Amino acid sequence: MLKTLGILAAGIAVAFGFGLLVDNAVPPFWALIVNLCGVSIILAVSLNVINGLTGQFSLGHAGFMAIGAYVSAYFTTTLRYFDPEVAKYVSQQPLFDGVWGFAPALLVGGLAAALAGLLVGIPTLRLKGDYLAIATLGFGEIVAILLTNFKQVGGSKGLTGIPSYADTSWIYAFVAICIAFSLFFQRSTFGRALIAIRENELAAEVMGIRTARMKVMAFVYGAFFAGLAGGLYAHLFQTINPGNFNFMKSVEVVVMLVLGGLGSLTGAIVGAIILTVLPEALRDLEREIALPGFRMALYALILILMMIFRPQGIFGQRELSLKLLRRILPGGRK
């Protein structure tokens, strides 16, 4: 535990230093891509607990992200202090105003997403495989439809005028928190139980593991951090609409996991970075050859080749370590 706290403190310190470097030395466009990488890492690492460690197949991560985004944005833009004695709002400022009101708003958004994860998880996580994927996909679509028809949060137009609180330091501080907690989670007794469920659910039940409860708890954990990622996304772009959190967003996060390696924390991080940077890195090439659509076609081809020649993902279920580096690098010991 102390080691994990030490890693967390060091990670947050590095995040703030990294944020100062990016904000002052990196061009604005690529600084935005760096921040998007941070949001993607949180999404991929949190989904890895559900799809990777527990062996479930969730396609509703965009729904949890949307709940966190809308709730946190509503708290920092619309919610005001209400005085029941005079029956009116007595402040023109949002209830969670300023940068230091941003953290509680993010927390509320994460908790709202976690509550949604609990409400969805209890009835659906007794399902397995394709049935669970369809159920979570349905949840994501329900969230998108409700947001589209809920006028208090902008309806189909979405929310605008969201404060720009999510800078690089804030985003990567939460990246450090997500990674540290997930690392501790993965190495704990609870994480070992989730891995046992993934390998053989029947054997895990025979050993006394309460599989349904464990899967629900993993689902709640993943939903919480997806909500945090949604709040960071909203306060990074300053405008959101239901189209930002559609089915393809959930698929994108799943592809990040598959590319990096299901069950690998390192793989989730690397997959998130690659799938966020690669489309933008190919943009200049598409512009030079003047062939519209070539960028995404090449992007898809790279993914197909990856799945053919490395179907287990870049890392498989392994984590990056000095021992693994010695095996991978040229001249290293096998």
C-alpha positions in Angstrom: 0.0 0.0 0.0 2.8 2.5 0.9 4.6 1.6 -2.3 1.5 2.3 -4.3 1.0 5.7 -2.5 4.6 6.5 -3.2 4.1 5.7 -6.9 0.9 7.8 -6.9 2.6 10.9 -5.3 5.5 10.6 -7.7 3.2 10.2 -10.7 1.2 13.3 -9.7 4.4 15.4 -9.3 5.6 14.2 -12.7 2.2 14.9 -14.2 2.3 18.6 -13.1 5.9 18.9 -14.4 4.9 17.3 -17.7 1.9 19.6 -17.9 4.1 22.7 -17.6 6.4 21.4 -20.3 3.6 20.6 -22.7 1.7 23.8 -22.2 4.8 26.0 -22.7 6.9 24.0 -25.3 4.5 22.1 -27.5 2.4 23.6 -30.4 -1.3 23.9 -29.4 -2.5 21.2 -31.9 -0.1 18.6 -30.6 -0.7 19.7 -27.0 -4.4 18.9 -27.6 -3.4 15.4 -29.0 -1.3 14.9 -25.9 -4.3 15.7 -23.7 -6.5 13.4 -25.7 -4.0 10.6 -25.1 -4.4 11.2 -21.4 -8.2 10.9 -21.6 -7.9 7.8 -23.8 -5.5 6.2 -21.3 -8.0 6.6 -18.5 -10.7 5.1 -20.6 -8.6 2.1 -21.7 -7.1 1.4 -18.3 -10.6 1.5 -16.7 -12.1 -0.8 -19.3 -9.2 -3.1 -18.9 -10.5 -4.0 -15.5 -13.8 -5.1 -17.0 -12.8 -6.6 -20.3 -9.2 -7.6 -19.5 -9.0 -8.7 -15.9 -12.6 -10.0 -15.5 -13.0 -11.3 -19.0 -16.3 -9.6 -19.6 -17.2 -7.9 -22.9 -18.6 -4.4 -22.3 -19.6 -2.1 -25.1 -21.1 0.6 -22.9 -18.1 2.6 -21.8 -19.1 5.6 -23.9 -22.4 5.7 -21.9 -20.5 6.0 -18.6 -18.2 8.6 -20.1 -21.2 10.6 -21.3 -22.8 10.6 -17.8 -19.6 11.8 -16.2 -19.1 14.5 -18.9 -22.7 15.9 -18.6 -22.9 15.7 -14.8 -19.6 17.4 -14.2 -20.2 20.0 -16.9 -23.7 20.8 -15.5 -22.2 21.4 -12.1 -19.6 23.8 -13.4 -21.9 25.7 -15.8 -25.6 25.6 -14.8 -26.0 24.6 -11.2 -26.4 27.6 -8.9 -26.8 28.1 -5.1 -30.5 28.1 -4.2 -31.9 29.8 -1.2 -35.3 28.2 -0.2 -36.2 31.2 2.1 -36.3 33.6 -0.8 -37.1 30.9 -3.4 -34.5 32.0 -5.9 -31.0 31.5 -7.0 -28.8 33.9 -5.1 -25.6 33.5 -7.0 -24.8 34.1 -10.6 -21.7 32.0 -10.3 -21.9 28.2 -10.7 -22.0 26.2 -7.5 -18.7 24.5 -8.4 -16.9 27.6 -9.7 -13.1 28.0 -10.3 -10.4 25.5 -10.9 -10.7 24.1 -7.3 -14.4 23.6 -7.8 -13.5 21.5 -10.8 -12.2 18.5 -8.8 -15.4 18.0 -6.8 -17.5 18.4 -10.0 -15.3 15.6 -11.6 -15.8 13.5 -8.5 -19.6 13.9 -8.7 -19.5 13.0 -12.4 -17.5 9.9 -11.6 -19.8 8.9 -8.8 -22.9 9.3 -11.0 -21.2 7.1 -13.7 -20.4 4.5 -10.9 -24.0 4.5 -9.8 -25.1 3.9 -13.3 -22.6 1.1 -13.5 -24.1 -0.4 -10.4 -27.6 -0.1 -11.7 -26.7 -1.7 -15.0 -24.3 -4.2 -13.6 -26.7 -5.9 -11.1 -29.2 -7.1 -13.7 -26.8 -7.7 -16.6 -23.5 -9.1 -15.3 -25.0 -12.5 -14.8 -25.0 -12.5 -18.6 -21.9 -13.6 -20.5 -20.1 -13.0 -23.8 -22.2 -11.7 -26.6 -25.3 -11.3 -24.4 -23.5 -8.9 -22.1 -22.0 -7.0 -25.0 -25.6 -6.5 -26.4 -26.9 -5.4 -23.0 -24.2 -2.8 -22.4 -24.5 -1.6 -26.0 -28.2 -1.0 -25.4 -27.3 0.9 -22.2 -25.0 3.2 -24.2 -27.7 3.9 -26.8 -30.3 4.6 -24.1 -28.0 7.2 -22.5 -27.4 8.9 -25.9 -31.1 9.0 -26.6 -32.0 10.4 -23.1 -29.3 13.1 -23.5 -30.6 14.0 -26.9 -34.2 14.5 -25.5 -33.2 16.1 -22.2 -33.5 19.9 -22.9 -32.0 20.9 -19.5 -28.6 19.7 -20.8 -29.0 21.2 -24.3 -30.7 18.3 -26.0 -29.2 17.4 -29.4 -27.2 20.6 -29.4 -25.4 19.6 -26.2 -23.8 21.8 -23.6 -21.7 24.8 -24.6 -19.7 27.4 -22.7 -18.0 24.8 -20.4 -15.0 26.3 -18.6 -11.6 25.2 -19.8 -10.4 23.7 -16.6 -8.8 20.5 -17.9 -5.3 21.4 -18.8 -2.4 18.9 -19.2 -1.5 18.9 -15.6 -5.0 18.1 -14.4 -5.5 15.4 -17.0 -2.2 13.6 -16.4 -2.7 13.9 -12.6 -5.8 11.8 -13.0 -4.0 9.5 -15.4 -1.4 8.9 -12.6 -4.3 8.3 -10.1 -6.0 5.9 -12.5 -2.8 3.9 -13.2 -1.8 3.7 -9.6 -5.2 2.5 -8.4 -5.5 0.1 -11.2 -2.0 -1.3 -10.5 -2.8 -1.8 -6.9 -6.2 -3.2 -7.8 -4.6 -5.7 -10.3 -2.1 -6.9 -7.7 -4.5 -7.2 -4.8 -6.5 -10.2 -3.7 -9.5 -8.7 -5.4 -7.6 -8.4 -8.7 -6.4 -12.0 -8.4 -10.1 -13.1 -7.9 -11.1 -11.2 -11.1 -8.3 -13.0 -13.0 -9.5 -16.3 -11.6 -13.0 -15.5 -12.9 -11.6 -14.7 -16.3 -9.7 -18.0 -16.5 -12.5 -20.3 -15.3 -15.6 -18.8 -13.7 -16.9 -22.2 -12.6 -13.6 -23.1 -10.9 -13.6 -19.7 -9.2 -17.1 -20.3 -7.8 -16.0 -23.7 -6.5 -13.1 -22.0 -4.7 -15.6 -19.7 -2.9 -15.3 -16.5 -5.0 -18.6 -14.7 -5.3 -18.3 -14.1 -9.0 -21.5 -12.0 -9.6 -20.5 -9.6 -6.9 -16.9 -9.4 -8.1 -18.0 -8.6 -11.6 -20.4 -5.9 -10.5 -17.7 -4.3 -8.4 -15.3 -4.4 -11.4 -18.0 -2.8 -13.5 -18.5 0.0 -11.0 -14.8 0.7 -10.8 -14.5 0.9 -14.6 -17.6 3.1 -14.8 -16.2 5.6 -12.2 -13.0 6.2 -14.1 -14.9 6.4 -17.4 -17.0 9.2 -15.8 -13.8 11.0 -14.7 -12.5 10.7 -18.3 -15.8 12.2 -19.6 -15.6 15.1 -17.2 -12.0 15.8 -18.3 -13.1 15.5 -22.0 -15.9 18.0 -21.5 -13.7 20.6 -19.8 -11.0 20.1 -22.4 -13.2 20.8 -25.5 -15.6 23.2 -23.7 -18.6 21.8 -25.6 -20.2 18.4 -25.7 -23.1 16.8 -27.5 -24.6 13.2 -27.5 -22.8 12.4 -30.8 -19.4 12.6 -28.9 -20.4 9.4 -26.9 -21.9 7.1 -29.5 -21.4 3.4 -30.2 -18.2 4.0 -32.1 -16.6 5.6 -29.1 -17.1 2.4 -27.1 -15.7 0.4 -30.0 -12.6 2.7 -30.2 -11.8 2.0 -26.5 -12.2 -1.8 -27.0 -9.9 -1.6 -30.0 -7.3 0.2 -27.8 -7.4 -2.8 -25.4 -7.2 -5.4 -28.1 -4.3 -3.7 -29.8 -2.3 -3.3 -26.6 -3.3 -6.7 -25.2 -6.3 -7.7 -23.1 -5.4 -7.9 -19.4 -2.2 -5.9 -19.7 -2.1 -2.5 -18.0 0.9 -1.5 -20.1 -0.9 -2.7 -23.2 -3.9 -0.5 -22.4 -1.7 2.6 -22.1 0.3 1.9 -25.3 -2.9 1.0 -27.3 -4.6 4.2 -26.2 -1.6 6.3 -27.2 -1.2 4.6 -30.6 -4.9 4.8 -31.6 -5.0 8.5 -30.5 -1.8 9.6 -32.2 -1.8 7.4 -35.4 -4.8 9.0 -37.2 -3.3 12.5 -36.7 0.2 11.4 -37.6 -1.1 10.1 -40.9 -3.0 13.4 -41.7 0.1 15.1 -43.3 0.7 12.0 -45.5 -2.9 12.1 -46.7 -2.5 15.8 -47.5 0.7 15.3 -49.4 -0.7 12.6 -51.7 -4.0 14.4 -52.1 -6.1 11.3 -51.7 -9.1 11.8 -49.4 -9.8 8.9 -47.0 -6.3 7.4 -47.5 -5.4 8.2 -43.9 -8.2 6.2 -42.4 -7.8 3.4 -44.9 -4.1 3.1 -44.0 -5.0 3.3 -40.3 -7.5 0.4 -40.8 -4.9 -1.6 -42.7 -2.3 -1.2 -40.0 -4.9 -2.5 -37.4 -5.8 -5.5 -39.7 -2.1 -6.5 -40.1 -1.6 -6.1 -36.4 -4.5 -8.5 -35.7 -3.2 -11.0 -38.3 0.4 -11.1 -37.1 0.0 -10.3 -33.4 -3.6 -11.4 -32.5 -2.8 -11.4 -28.7 -1.9 -7.7 -28.9 1.4 -5.9 -28.5 2.0 -7.1 -24.9 -0.5 -10.0 -24.7 -1.2 -10.3 -21.0 2.3 -9.3 -19.9 3.4 -6.0 -18.3 6.4 -3.9 -19.3 9.4 -4.8 -17.1 13.2 -4.9 -17.3 13.1 -8.6 -17.9 10.7 -8.2 -20.8 12.8 -5.4 -22.3 15.9 -7.6 -22.2 14.0 -10.2 -24.2 12.6 -7.7 -26.8 15.6 -5.5 -27.4 18.2 -6.6 -30.0 21.1 -8.4 -28.4 19.1 -9.0 -25.2 19.0 -12.3 -23.3 16.2 -14.6 -24.4 
